[in-house]
Amino acid sequence: MAALGFAIALIAAGLGEHPLSVLGRHELTCPICRQVFTTVACVQSNKRCGVDRDLFARALGPQPEFYRISTCPRCGYSGYTSDFDPGVEPPPDVREKILRELPSRLPEGFTPASDPRELDAADRYALAVTCYRWQQKSDEARAWLHLRASWVAREKGSTLPPEPRLQRVMAYIERYRPAAAAAENQADVEMQTATRVAEALATGQFNRYQQPYVELALALMLRRHGENRHAAPMLDRLAGCQRFSESLREGIERMRASIPREREHQLESAGCFERALLAEQIRPPNRGPACYLLAELYRRLGRDADAIRWYDKALSDPALPTDLREWARQQRAWSASQ
């Protein structure tokens, strides 16, 4: 079952009004072992389900981030489509290391004849992270790779089984969704909904039978947008609730387990962004957005003092895009209030 926020976004955006994201297949040649194989990539996308404050853009239809990384089914070499371009020539020592160590990390039975989607997106990102490390790719490139891997962990960890009582509560709290213009960022609308639901819980607007399910719906909304500083304690508290079905408790455990995986990638991404910025490896037009992203990662990791410092650096850049400038002000104020 998709998170409440996804349902809200579908309603608000109007499913029939906008094209879905579309997947396509094309052939790649591995620069390591010369294997020709078919990959799946997103050939048409959109941002109709909103953009989180760390720039994760959700689409109506397949999520593009799940299909950015391709993996050679023979040797395990992984990366973006551009990493398979004809001119790519990894160093001989890297090639030997990949051929020696990565094939064993592929699932048994995964061959060039397999559907590329049989290899989980998280596993493809993990292989790409290894390849980028061995190739000594730039800190900026590795920062983005880990950031995208964190988005995959977030999206995979934001689902629960279709339990009827939870579904009824989710439909009920739809009334807390604020009116929104069609062009408004749906992620912001969903977070406004979460704030209203939290206020309703705090003022006792739900009975004792509704409350645990409303709390779980709220935790699901927060988890969906990676606001794990609030979602994690709620999920910890709800994990032992005996009112929930066994399948729902198992779903909660999966959600809880996904949070450390997201945080691990966020921490790696933050470290790479900071090294790249301090070494002035990032081109001037991209420095402001990189400072903003680093600040937002630190905020999500609970390092508010570091977040404020990097929000200030982002705001001091006159070239920072207007939307990121407004987000930086808002997020900095939130961090300063903690």
N, C-alpha and C positions, 0 to 999 in steps of 0.2 A: 504494500500500500504506500502510495506516495505521501509525502509530508503534507500537512494542512496547507502550507505556503504554496505548494505546487498546485493544489486544487484552487486556491484563491487566485493564483496567477492565470490559470486556464479560464476561470470565469471572467476575470477583469480584462484579460487580453482579447478574449473572443477567439476560440480555436479556429473557427472558419474564416476569420478575417486576415490571417497572416500565414504565409507558407511555413511548413514545418522544416526543421533541419533534415537534410537528406544525406544518406551514406552512398558512397560509390566504391567500386573496386578498381585497382590498377596494379600493374606489375612493377616490381622493383628488382634490382640486381644487387646482391650483397657485395660490398667492396672487400669483405674478408675472405669468403669462401666461393664467391661467384655464383651462388645459388640464385636462380630466378624464382620468385614467389609472388603470390597475390596478397595484397594488403587491403584493408578497409580504411577509408578516410571520409571525413565529413566534407562534402562538396558544396553544400548550401547550408547556411546557418542563420541564426537570428539571436536576439537578446530579449525575447518577449517575456521570459520568466524572471527577469531582473538581473542586476549586477550587484554582488556583495561588495562591501567596502574594501576588500582586498583584491578587487577586480575580477573575481570569478563570475563570468557571464553564463547564465543558464538559458538554454534554448527550449522552444517548444519542439519536441521530438528528440532524437538522439542527442546526447551531450557531446559536443565536439572534443572536449578535453579527453574523453575516453578513447579517441581515435587519432590523436596526434602522433602517438609513438607506434612505430612498426618494429617487428622483431623477425629476424631471419630464422625460419624454422629448422635450419640445419645447424648453424653455429651459435645462435643466440645473440648475435650483434644487434643492437637496438638503438633507435634514435628517431629524429624527425625525418620526414621525407627527404629534406635537403641533405641529411647525413648519408643518403644512398645515391646521391648524384654521381654521374660517371667520373667526375674529376676527383672524387674523394679517395684519398690513398692513406689510410692509417699507417703509422710507422711499423716496421717489421716486428719489433718486440711486442707491440700492442696486438698485432695480428696473431702472433704465436700465443700470447696469453689468452686471447679470446678463444682461439681454437682449442686450447688446452683446458680451459676452466668453465666456459659458459655452456657448452652443450649439455653438461650434466644438470644444469639448472632448469632446463626445459622439461615440461611434463612428459611422462612416458606416453608414447604414441602420437605426440605432436609432430607432424611431418609436413612437407611442402604441400601435400594433398589435403591437409586439415583446413577447416574454416579458421581464418585468423582470429575470430572472436572467441575461439576456444581457449585462448591464452588471456587470462584476466588482465585488465588494464593496469592494475596495481603491480602485477608481475612484470609487465612490459616496461613500466616506469622504473622499477627496481633495476632491471637489466640495463636500461639506458643510463641511469645514474652511475652504475659500475663502469660502463663504456666511457662516459664523459670523464670520470675520475682517472681512469687508466690513460686516456688520451690527453689529460691535463688541459681540458677545455677551460675557458675563462671563467672567473668567478661569477660574472654576470650571467653567462649561459647556464651555469650550474644552479644559480639562484632561481632562474625561471623554471628550470626543470623540476626542482624540489617544490616550488610554489604550485606548479600544476599538479604534481603528485599529491600535494596536500588537498587540493580541490577534489581529486578523485576519491581520496579517503573520506572527505566530508560527504560527498554525494552518496557514496556506497554505504556510509554509516547513518543515513538519514531516512531509513525506512523501518516500518513495523508491519507485522502481519495484519490482515483485514479482520480485526476483532470487532464484532457488531456494536458493542457498547461504546468503544472508542470512536467508531465512525459516527454514531449518533451525537456524541459530545462534540466532535469536530464540526458537524453540521450546525449544531446549536450555537457554538461560539463564533460562527460566521457573522453573527449580528454585530460583533465587535470590530469588524473590518471597516476602516474609514472609507468614505467615498474617495475615489481617485480618478484622475484623468487618464485616458487611455495611454498617453505618452509617458506617464509618471513611472519612475523606476519601481517595478513591482517588488523588488527586495525591500525597499524602504517601506512600502505599504504593509508588507508582511511583518516587518519589525514594529511598525506602529500598532498593528493588530496584537502582537505579542505583548507590547507595553500595556495596552488596554486590558488584555486578559489578566496580566499580572496584577493590575490595579483592582480588577473585579475579584480576584482571589483574595487579595489583601483586605478587602472590605466585606468579605464573607457573603458574596453573592451566589455561591453554589452550595448545595446541600452536601451532606457527608458522603452520599453515594456518588454524586457527580465529581466531587473535588479531586480524588486521585486521578481520574481520567482527564480532567481539565489540566491538572498539573503535568500529566504526561504529554498532552497535546502541546502545552506551552514548551516543555523541554524539547519536544520534537521540532518546533519552530526555531528555537534557539540553536539546536544542533544543526539544523539544515543550513543555517547561515554562519556556522562556525563560531558562534558566541559560546564557546565551551566553558568559559569562566563561570557562567551562570548555568549552563546546561548540565555540566558534569556533576555538581553537587545535587541537583534535582534528581538526576538519574540514579545517583548513588542512594539517595533516600528512597526512591520508588522501587529499587531493584527487589526488595524483599516484600513488597505489598502482596498479601495473599488474596486480595480481591481480583487480581489480574489472573488471566488464564496462563497455563504453562507456556503456551506458544508466545504470549505477549511478554512474559518474563524472559524467555529466551531472546526475543527481539531486543529487549532492553539491554541484556548482556552484550549483544552484538554491537549495539550503539555505543555502550561504554567502552568496549574494546577498540572501537574505531577512533576514539579521541586521542589516545597516545600515539597512534600511527600518524594522524594528522599533525599533531604537535611536533613529532620527530622531524617531519619534512619542513614544517615552519621554522624550526630552530636551525636546520641546515640552510634553508633559504636565507634567513636573516643573517647568518654568519657570512654567507657568500656575498650578499648585497653589501654588508658593511665593509668587508675587505675590498670589494671593487670600488666603493665610494671613497674610502680613505686613500686608496692607491690612485685615485682619479682615472680609473680604467673605463668609466662610463662616459659616453659622449655628452657634451653639455646639454643638448636638448632633452636628454633622457635622465639627467641627474635629479631634477625636481621630482618627477614621478617615482624614481628609485628611492629617494629619501622618504617620500610619502609611504611607499610600500613597506620599507623597512620599519618605519614608525608604526604602521598598522600591524605588522607581524609582531612587534614587541608588545603592542597593546593586547593582542590576542594571547600572547604568552604570559601576560601578567607583569611585564616589566615596564610599568607606567613611566618611571623617570626617564628611561631610555626612549620610550615612545615620544614623550614630550620634546625631548632634545631633537629628535629627527623630524617631528612635525614642524618644529620651529625652523629647521634647516630647509624643509620643503617650502614653507611659507615665505622664506626669505628669497626664494628664487622667483624673479619677476616673470619668468617664462612658464611657471607652473600653470597647467590648464585650469580654466575657471571652475570646472566641476570638481577637480581634485583639490583646489584651494578651499572651496566651501566644505568639502568632506574633511579636509585636514583641520579646519577650524572646529568643526563639530566633534571630531574624534579627539582632538587635543583637549577640548573642554571636558569630555567624558573622562579621559585619563586623569586630568587634574582634579576631578571630583572624587576619585577613588581614595 
